[in-house]
């Protein structure tokens, strides 16, 4: 079971956006819905990264389904272990070091 760290944005009582980082393996997901392109992603990533005590070299993984190039714009690169069966991060398409994610967010 992975630990879960989440930042969410609410309007009235409705959640309108969230950014989640799982631990073990370290992976992320984001949803900004109709607020895409309004800066919420960078804000949420920045807020959550400030709360986490990860080494800058910690690798963060993501699946790119329906991302429309968002993760590549953040700085994620192809994961060389994507097709591996027994390496950390296998099955995840993209990877970034935590320190690079922090740089993008700030």
C-alpha angles and dihedrals in degrees: 000000000000128000113244129216118185140178115193134182120217132193109201097326097323120105107231101173141006142183118201130188119193122201122217097055101020106233137150141213132183138187124185096162114188090356093070111139095024097104097258094121094057091045094050093045090049093050094048095044090054090057097048124083099208125147112254088241094056109122117233119198135201140182109226101214109146094351095126091212095309096127092047089052088053089055105263114151132203111284109237090205095053093113096037118111100208110027127101109267095022111156094028115109101207138033139190135176113251091237091057090050089052090050091053093048094051 
